[in-house]
Amino acid sequence: MNLKGYLVIFILMCCSKLMFAQDRVPAWGGGADLQDFSFGFSFTYVSSDFKIVKKPDWRTPFTNPDNGQFLTSPLNSISSKSTPGFAVGFVTRYSLTDHLEVRFTPSLVFADRALTYTYQDPTQNPDVTKKVQTTTVDAPLSFKLKSDRLGNFRAYMLGGVKYSHSIAAKKNDANFDLMDKLVKNVSGYGSYEAGLGCDIYFEFFKLSPEIKISNSFGNVLLPENQPFSAPISKLSLHTIMFSLFFE
């Protein structure tokens, strides 16, 4: 069983135990819900992939601008598989009402993305996977809508926006051969987010498992005239995050 399976089983066991233990005195989660402001930290598993919009002539072989000769055979496909990563961060929450709060959850994200290219003539051009290596600072701002508390448990849903900025230095590929060029992304971009989670109250702290999806606004591709960026019109970043928040 993979990591996701164990996490799901863990959450279900905790939730079922807490929901049916109504004869116990509810724990206060370290007093987090008794204050308008509270703080905490988070650990997140990240899975990212690109949504690709290709140019109308994306299959056309790439022409070497120096000699006018075809550098590749026609493309068969361009795809992006999900790649794993992780993030660590902080959470600051402000309670607006008993059932609504605003959250600011900045985090440092370590996550690669990948694009795979296949060609009609694999003897001339074998399949190529280009990794887009990134380290970003994410700054999400979201609204959290909470249910009534049921013993030591309550469910919630959330939605919001975030801004992401790359802090890792881009690798300089100016002297690389055309077939060794990197696919680059813009340094900063915005995204919208939506997710579900639950608050589980223990004696001295509150634990909030949460799953969230995020999709970027606009185009995150940095256009370049090289074999791997030229066939693509637009890249959008799709991310799934599983987080554990401790307050």
Kinemage of the C-alpha trace (Angstrom):
@kinemage 1
@onewidth
@group {chain A} dominant
@subgroup {mainchain}
@vectorlist {calphas} color= white
{ca met a 1} P 0.000 0.000 0.000
{ca asn a 2} L 1.366 3.423 -0.886
{ca leu a 3} L 1.685 6.509 1.337
{ca lys a 4} L -1.679 7.937 0.238
{ca gly a 5} L -3.467 4.719 1.254
{ca tyr a 6} L -1.979 4.747 4.760
{ca leu a 7} L -2.882 8.415 5.207
{ca val a 8} L -6.505 7.807 4.197
{ca ile a 9} L -6.825 4.858 6.621
{ca phe a 10} L -5.257 6.927 9.429
{ca ile a 11} L -7.687 9.813 8.911
{ca leu a 12} L -10.744 7.533 8.780
{ca met a 13} L -9.698 5.763 11.982
{ca cys a 14} L -9.168 9.044 13.824
{ca cys a 15} L -12.414 10.568 12.590
{ca ser a 16} L -14.556 7.517 13.389
{ca lys a 17} L -13.085 7.219 16.875
{ca leu a 18} L -13.682 10.862 17.666
{ca met a 19} L -17.182 11.050 16.195
{ca phe a 20} L -18.479 8.130 18.245
{ca ala a 21} L -16.796 9.066 21.503
{ca gln a 22} L -19.426 11.605 22.508
{ca asp a 23} L -19.431 10.621 26.194
{ca arg a 24} L -15.946 12.052 26.591
{ca val a 25} L -15.249 15.657 27.476
{ca pro a 26} L -14.174 17.431 24.239
{ca ala a 27} L -10.561 18.478 24.095
{ca trp a 28} L -9.945 22.118 23.272
{ca gly a 29} L -7.064 21.688 20.853
{ca gly a 30} L -4.678 23.660 23.013
{ca gly a 31} L -7.079 26.602 23.020
{ca ala a 32} L -6.641 27.362 19.311
{ca asp a 33} L -10.376 27.950 18.751
{ca leu a 34} L -10.714 30.119 21.851
{ca gln a 35} L -8.698 32.937 20.245
{ca asp a 36} L -9.367 35.107 17.214
{ca phe a 37} L -5.739 34.619 16.163
{ca ser a 38} L -3.825 31.363 16.217
{ca phe a 39} L -0.649 30.044 14.630
{ca gly a 40} L 0.776 26.705 13.592
{ca phe a 41} L 2.881 24.826 11.075
{ca ser a 42} L 2.315 22.369 8.241
{ca phe a 43} L 3.840 19.490 6.305
{ca thr a 44} L 2.596 18.840 2.763
{ca tyr a 45} L 2.910 16.163 0.103
{ca val a 46} L 2.781 17.755 -3.363
{ca ser a 47} L 1.949 16.192 -6.733
{ca ser a 48} L 2.295 18.433 -9.814
{ca asp a 49} L 1.794 18.161 -13.555
{ca phe a 50} L 1.312 20.468 -16.529
{ca lys a 51} L -1.820 20.981 -18.595
{ca ile a 52} L -0.498 21.471 -22.133
{ca val a 53} L -1.927 23.566 -24.967
{ca lys a 54} L -0.027 22.813 -28.169
{ca lys a 55} L 0.455 25.051 -31.183
{ca pro a 56} L -1.486 24.092 -34.348
{ca asp a 57} L 1.748 22.993 -36.077
{ca trp a 58} L 3.255 21.335 -33.006
{ca arg a 59} L 4.100 18.105 -34.854
{ca thr a 60} L 6.315 19.918 -37.380
{ca pro a 61} L 10.017 18.966 -37.087
{ca phe a 62} L 12.134 21.660 -35.466
{ca thr a 63} L 14.442 23.449 -37.889
{ca asn a 64} L 17.943 24.367 -36.808
{ca pro a 65} L 18.129 28.180 -37.237
{ca asp a 66} L 21.875 27.990 -37.993
{ca asn a 67} L 21.750 25.728 -41.066
{ca gly a 68} L 18.039 25.371 -41.930
{ca gln a 69} L 18.086 21.575 -41.527
{ca phe a 70} L 15.577 19.505 -39.540
{ca leu a 71} L 16.918 18.830 -36.065
{ca thr a 72} L 14.118 16.443 -35.048
{ca ser a 73} L 11.637 14.108 -36.672
{ca pro a 74} L 7.891 14.933 -36.357
{ca leu a 75} L 6.480 14.783 -32.845
{ca asn a 76} L 4.057 12.053 -31.809
{ca ser a 77} L 3.099 13.414 -28.395
{ca ile a 78} L 3.876 15.839 -25.599
{ca ser a 79} L 2.697 14.784 -22.164
{ca ser a 80} L 3.212 15.525 -18.482
{ca lys a 81} L 3.061 12.958 -15.683
{ca ser a 82} L 2.527 13.846 -12.049
{ca thr a 83} L 5.750 14.182 -10.087
{ca pro a 84} L 6.035 14.197 -6.278
{ca gly a 85} L 7.407 16.889 -3.996
{ca phe a 86} L 6.983 18.257 -0.500
{ca ala a 87} L 6.503 21.530 1.340
{ca val a 88} L 6.910 22.918 4.843
{ca gly a 89} L 5.138 26.014 6.044
{ca phe a 90} L 3.268 28.027 8.646
{ca val a 91} L -0.375 28.852 9.200
{ca thr a 92} L -1.908 32.030 10.573
{ca arg a 93} L -5.668 32.055 11.047
{ca tyr a 94} L -8.136 34.762 12.031
{ca ser a 95} L -11.666 33.843 13.073
{ca leu a 96} L -14.384 35.979 11.466
{ca thr a 97} L -17.339 34.021 12.893
{ca asp a 98} L -17.849 30.657 14.591
{ca his a 99} L -17.998 29.030 11.157
{ca leu a 100} L -15.787 31.224 8.969
{ca glu a 101} L -12.105 32.108 9.192
{ca val a 102} L -9.428 33.535 6.931
{ca arg a 103} L -6.069 31.746 6.668
{ca phe a 104} L -2.625 32.738 5.449
{ca thr a 105} L -0.423 29.663 4.913
{ca pro a 106} L 2.998 30.536 3.414
{ca ser a 107} L 5.214 27.573 2.583
{ca leu a 108} L 8.485 26.584 0.941
{ca val a 109} L 7.788 24.085 -1.853
{ca phe a 110} L 10.282 21.634 -3.356
{ca ala a 111} L 8.663 20.063 -6.425
{ca asp a 112} L 9.844 19.111 -9.909
{ca arg a 113} L 7.645 19.009 -12.989
{ca ala a 114} L 8.245 17.007 -16.152
{ca leu a 115} L 7.421 17.075 -19.863
{ca thr a 116} L 7.864 13.977 -22.041
{ca tyr a 117} L 8.322 14.172 -25.835
{ca thr a 118} L 7.938 11.210 -28.221
{ca tyr a 119} L 8.897 11.278 -31.912
{ca gln a 120} L 7.782 9.406 -35.005
{ca asp a 121} L 11.353 8.224 -35.696
{ca pro a 122} L 12.731 6.932 -32.357
{ca thr a 123} L 16.003 5.924 -34.028
{ca gln a 124} L 16.701 9.587 -34.805
{ca asn a 125} L 15.089 11.046 -31.679
{ca pro a 126} L 14.506 8.760 -28.672
{ca asp a 127} L 11.877 9.769 -26.123
{ca val a 128} L 12.994 12.777 -24.085
{ca thr a 129} L 11.831 13.845 -20.618
{ca lys a 130} L 12.589 17.413 -19.600
{ca lys a 131} L 12.414 18.209 -15.888
{ca val a 132} L 11.480 21.685 -14.752
{ca gln a 133} L 13.246 21.951 -11.394
{ca thr a 134} L 11.734 24.529 -9.054
{ca thr a 135} L 11.862 25.725 -5.495
{ca thr a 136} L 9.110 28.222 -4.788
{ca val a 137} L 7.674 30.293 -1.994
{ca asp a 138} L 3.884 29.949 -1.991
{ca ala a 139} L 1.695 32.574 -0.327
{ca pro a 140} L -1.928 31.315 -0.198
{ca leu a 141} L -4.797 33.343 1.219
{ca ser a 142} L -8.019 31.383 1.714
{ca phe a 143} L -11.394 31.375 3.445
{ca lys a 144} L -12.292 28.333 5.550
{ca leu a 145} L -15.970 27.457 6.047
{ca lys a 146} L -16.413 25.139 9.048
{ca ser a 147} L -19.237 22.860 10.173
{ca asp a 148} L -20.521 22.688 13.734
{ca arg a 149} L -18.144 20.926 16.082
{ca leu a 150} L -19.160 17.324 16.791
{ca gly a 151} L -17.240 16.182 19.835
{ca asn a 152} L -13.574 16.401 18.878
{ca phe a 153} L -14.222 16.693 15.153
{ca arg a 154} L -15.435 19.186 12.598
{ca ala a 155} L -15.303 19.213 8.790
{ca tyr a 156} L -14.525 22.179 6.578
{ca met a 157} L -14.174 23.367 3.010
{ca leu a 158} L -11.988 26.183 1.750
{ca gly a 159} L -11.194 28.263 -1.302
{ca gly a 160} L -8.814 31.063 -2.156
{ca val a 161} L -5.909 32.287 -4.238
{ca lys a 162} L -2.142 32.136 -3.934
{ca tyr a 163} L 0.962 33.691 -5.438
{ca ser a 164} L 4.040 31.557 -6.128
{ca his a 165} L 7.538 32.869 -6.716
{ca ser a 166} L 10.626 30.874 -7.701
{ca ile a 167} L 13.644 31.420 -5.445
{ca ala a 168} L 16.061 28.927 -7.017
{ca ala a 169} L 18.541 30.335 -9.530
{ca lys a 170} L 17.720 29.303 -13.088
{ca lys a 171} L 20.349 27.087 -14.694
{ca asn a 172} L 22.120 28.909 -17.503
{ca asp a 173} L 21.738 26.881 -20.713
{ca ala a 174} L 23.014 29.568 -23.107
{ca asn a 175} L 25.957 27.397 -24.175
{ca phe a 176} L 23.970 24.151 -24.394
{ca asp a 177} L 23.265 22.384 -27.679
{ca leu a 178} L 19.701 22.867 -28.916
{ca met a 179} L 18.710 19.301 -27.961
{ca asp a 180} L 20.015 19.884 -24.420
{ca lys a 181} L 18.029 23.073 -23.815
{ca leu a 182} L 15.824 23.348 -20.733
{ca val a 183} L 12.128 24.150 -20.554
{ca lys a 184} L 11.736 27.226 -18.358
{ca asn a 185} L 8.826 28.664 -16.396
{ca val a 186} L 8.068 32.258 -15.436
{ca ser a 187} L 9.372 33.352 -12.050
{ca gly a 188} L 6.014 34.308 -10.541
{ca tyr a 189} L 2.394 33.346 -11.149
{ca gly a 190} L -0.990 33.211 -9.435
{ca ser a 191} L -3.322 30.262 -8.834
{ca tyr a 192} L -6.762 29.490 -7.453
{ca glu a 193} L -7.299 26.777 -4.845
{ca ala a 194} L -10.104 24.678 -3.386
{ca gly a 195} L -10.047 21.927 -0.806
{ca leu a 196} L -11.646 19.850 1.958
{ca gly a 197} L -10.429 18.889 5.384
{ca cys a 198} L -11.282 18.258 9.007
{ca asp a 199} L -10.205 19.571 12.395
{ca ile a 200} L -9.363 16.869 14.951
{ca tyr a 201} L -9.016 18.139 18.521
{ca phe a 202} L -6.475 16.618 20.880
{ca glu a 203} L -5.735 17.706 24.422
{ca phe a 204} L -2.916 20.111 23.627
{ca phe a 205} L -3.208 20.782 19.900
{ca lys a 206} L -5.481 20.654 16.876
{ca leu a 207} L -4.622 18.480 13.846
{ca ser a 208} L -6.125 19.325 10.438
{ca pro a 209} L -5.629 16.826 7.579
{ca glu a 210} L -6.480 18.564 4.305
{ca ile a 211} L -6.529 17.798 0.583
{ca lys a 212} L -6.452 20.673 -1.873
{ca ile a 213} L -6.206 21.252 -5.624
{ca ser a 214} L -4.575 24.259 -7.256
{ca asn a 215} L -4.599 25.491 -10.864
{ca ser a 216} L -2.477 28.363 -12.155
{ca phe a 217} L -3.799 31.430 -13.937
{ca gly a 218} L -2.493 32.253 -17.404
{ca asn a 219} L 0.639 30.795 -19.007
{ca val a 220} L 3.597 29.656 -16.891
{ca leu a 221} L 5.775 28.796 -19.922
{ca leu a 222} L 8.694 31.077 -20.739
{ca pro a 223} L 8.641 31.034 -24.585
{ca glu a 224} L 11.893 30.215 -26.375
{ca asn a 225} L 12.810 29.171 -29.913
{ca gln a 226} L 14.165 25.720 -29.124
{ca pro a 227} L 12.896 22.150 -29.798
{ca phe a 228} L 11.067 21.674 -26.489
{ca ser a 229} L 9.417 25.054 -25.901
{ca ala a 230} L 8.589 25.984 -29.519
{ca pro a 231} L 5.759 23.384 -30.020
{ca ile a 232} L 3.887 24.556 -26.900
{ca ser a 233} L 1.461 27.461 -26.837
{ca lys a 234} L 0.588 27.382 -23.123
{ca leu a 235} L 1.422 25.531 -19.925
{ca ser a 236} L -0.834 25.571 -16.862
{ca leu a 237} L 0.249 24.055 -13.573
{ca his a 238} L -2.086 21.584 -11.842
{ca thr a 239} L -1.210 20.615 -8.270
{ca ile a 240} L -2.708 18.283 -5.668
{ca met a 241} L -1.607 18.804 -2.067
{ca phe a 242} L -2.173 16.664 1.031
{ca ser a 243} L -1.320 18.651 4.164
{ca leu a 244} L -1.189 18.119 7.920
{ca phe a 245} L -1.691 21.359 9.874
{ca phe a 246} L -0.778 21.539 13.564
{ca glu a 247} L -2.129 24.400 15.695
